[in-house]
Amino acid sequence: MSKDLIRNNIRKLRFHHDEMTQQQLAESVGVTRQTIVAIEKGKYFPSLELAFRIAHAFNTPLEEVFLFQPENLKK
């Protein structure tokens, strides 16, 4: 079974949104700061609902926050 890779741009988006802290993002989407840390590091993948909440917090399309790259396309 192949393994797929999901990456995110949350850290970069936080920086470009007035250097939003992890705590501020967490509060705006209804999770803990530790959850945001884990998502940024790729150790936790959010539910679809939370992914949409995060994208909405940045007023950005979901595809610009989370990137999916199947294993067979990685180089």
N, C-alpha and C positions, 0 to 999 in steps of 0.2 A: 504494500500500500504506500502510495506516495504521500509526502508531507507538503502541505501548502503553507505559504508565508503570508501573514497579515502584518503590515507595518502601519504606523500612524505618524501624523505630523502635529500632534497635540503640543509638544514642547515649542515648536516653531510658531504655531498659531497663538499660543499664550504670549510669546514674546512680542508678536506683531499686534496684539490686542492690549496695548498699554502695559506690557509686561505683567499680565494677569498671573497671580500666584496659583499654585495648585489648590490651595485652600479656597480661593475665590471661585475657581472653576467647579470644585467639588460642591460648594454651597449652591451654585447656580443650577447644577444638574441633579442635586439631591443625593449625593454619595459622600463618602469620607475622603479625606485627602489621601489616605493610604490606597484607596481604590484608584485614584487618578495616577498615583505613583506607579502602581502595578501595571496599569494600562499603558502608560508612557514607556515603561521598560519592556513591554511585550510579554510580561509574565501572566497577564490576565486579559482575556478578551471580553469586552462588554456585551451585554445583551443587545439585541437589535434596537430596543427602545432606548437604552442608554446611549448607544452610538448616535441615534438621531438627536437625542437631547444635547449631546456634546457638539454635534454639528450645528444645531440651532443656536447654542450659546455663542458660537463664533460667526453666526450668520453665513455659514459656508456649506456648500453641498457635501453630503456624506462622503462622496468619492474623493474629496480633497482633504478630508480628515483621516480616513482609513484607506489603505491601499492593499489590494489583494494581488498576489503574484503566485500563480501555481508553480509547483516544484519543477515541472517540465519546461517552464519558460525562464527559470533562473539561469544565470551564466556565472 
